[in-house]
């Protein structure tokens, strides 16, 4: 009889985990799934630190729980094979993909498998394309320089006219 209760409580705990991760899948701006097997302790610590500083949650979760959570959240078609570590970002869409992809360049044991970008199941290639984008700060900087260019040109033209009139006088 006690075995039955243990199994029942284990099943309830797993069902609760599925619910927790289904909510994380639904709420996240982006999710990146990776295989981090084979990373050294130092590499894993550094990767987790980089992700934490960017506001990204990083967890190693059983594939069966991830599969059920993804289905419950409406993301059928996600493949979970081998050990899976999942990075969830609720704010920055690019951060998890960029950090994991950049880290994978120096740590050959880290492999990005795929994920979810703004509610769409994304392949490994799509995650790599997202990772190639500049960061949010970089994009804002580019936008600011584009917006400043006309103002700068007008200022230069006014200055040139003023200098011309000054030299004529």
LOKOL-213437 format. One record per residue (C-alpha): x, y, z; residue number from 0. Coordinates in steps of 0.02 Angstrom, whole numbers, plus 50000, padded with zeros to 5 digits. Each point is the difference from the previous one (the first is absolute). Example, Ala and Ser with C-alpha at 12.3 -4.5 7.8 and 13.67 -1.06 7.14 Angstrom:
# LOKOL-213437
50615;49775;50390;0
50069;50172;49967;1
This chain:
# LOKOL-213437
50000;50000;50000;0
50141;50123;50039;1
50078;49968;49828;2
49839;50055;49918;3
50003;50165;50096;4
50181;50031;49952;5
49960;49973;49816;6
49846;50108;50016;7
50098;50141;50081;8
50138;49983;49870;9
49872;50012;49861;10
49922;50153;50083;11
50171;50082;50018;12
50040;49969;49816;13
49830;50067;49947;14
50036;50157;50102;15
50170;50018;49914;16
49915;49982;49830;17
49881;50141;50048;18
50144;50111;50059;19
50099;49976;49840;20
49845;50018;49889;21
49973;50171;50079;22
50184;50044;49973;23
49984;49950;49816;24
49843;50106;49981;25
50069;50154;50090;26
50173;50002;49922;27
50047;50119;49860;28
50128;49870;49948;29
50053;49826;50051;30
50160;49916;49943;31
50031;49815;50025;32
50181;49940;50006;33
50103;49847;50041;34
50127;50052;50131;35
50065;49826;50036;36
50189;49996;50010;37
50027;50179;50060;38
50128;50018;50138;39
49944;50070;50167;40
50087;50164;49960;41
49916;50013;49830;42
49829;49959;50073;43
50024;50127;50139;44
50052;50135;49876;45
49855;49961;49883;46
49873;50008;50141;47
50077;50164;50061;48
49988;50077;49825;49
49819;49945;49983;50
49953;50059;50175;51
50076;50173;49967;52
49890;50014;49845;53
49844;49952;50099;54
49988;49828;49921;55
49946;49848;50101;56
50099;49841;49959;57
49944;49827;50058;58
50040;49819;49960;59
49835;49907;49988;60
49949;49823;49954;61
49945;49986;49819;62
49836;49915;50045;63
49950;50148;50107;64
50055;50125;49867;65
49906;49906;49864;66
49838;49996;50100;67
50020;50183;50052;68
50030;50056;49820;69
49847;49904;49940;70
49895;50072;50141;71
50058;50176;49953;72
49954;49967;49817;73
50175;49977;49929;74
49986;49833;49912;75
50146;49951;49892;76
50138;50041;50121;77
50130;49862;50005;78
50081;49955;50165;79
50136;49869;49986;80
50153;49972;50106;81
50026;50106;50155;82
49909;50165;49986;83
50038;50166;50083;84
49874;50137;49971;85
50026;50189;50004;86
49844;50106;50029;87
49996;50187;49971;88
49844;50101;50036;89
50070;50166;49937;90
50142;49991;49875;91
49963;49890;49850;92
50180;49996;49940;93
50094;49976;50165;94
49985;49810;50025;95
50039;49960;49819;96
50146;50122;49994;97
50079;49946;50165;98
49983;49814;49966;99
50059;50014;49819;100
50149;50110;50046;101
50046;49882;50143;102
49986;49850;49883;103
50138;50075;49892;104
50126;49979;50142;105
49923;49848;50085;106
49983;49864;49868;107
49897;49890;50117;108
49856;50125;50001;109
49876;49972;49859;110
49848;50108;49968;111
49855;49889;49942;112
49857;50121;49967;113
49868;50094;50096;114
49854;50118;49996;115
50014;50180;49940;116
49850;50112;50035;117
49877;49855;50002;118
50069;49907;49848;119
50095;49836;50008;120
50172;50037;49926;121
50134;49888;49928;122
50184;50001;50041;123
50033;50106;49844;124
49867;50128;50049;125
50076;50013;50175;126
50171;50029;49921;127
49926;50138;49891;128
49922;50083;50153;129
50167;49986;50091;130
50085;50093;49857;131
49890;50152;50030;132
50072;50142;50103;133
49944;50013;50181;134
49855;50112;50049;135
50122;50135;50053;136
50091;49985;49834;137
49838;50017;49903;138
49949;50152;50102;139
50171;50077;49969;140
49979;49972;49812;141
49826;50077;50005;142
50064;50151;50096;143
50141;50030;49876;144
49876;49989;49855;145
49886;50125;50086;146
50144;50119;50040;147
50069;50005;49823;148
49873;50126;49927;149
50018;50114;50151;150
50190;49993;49986;151
49990;50041;49813;152
49888;50151;50033;153
50118;50060;50136;154
50149;49985;49883;155
49907;50094;49862;156
49952;50141;50120;157
50180;50010;50062;158
50066;50008;49821;159
49877;50140;49955;160
50048;50096;50159;161
50187;49981;49961;162
49971;50056;49821;163
49905;50156;50054;164
50130;50036;50133;165
50143;49991;49874;166
49902;50109;49877;167
49975;50133;50133;168
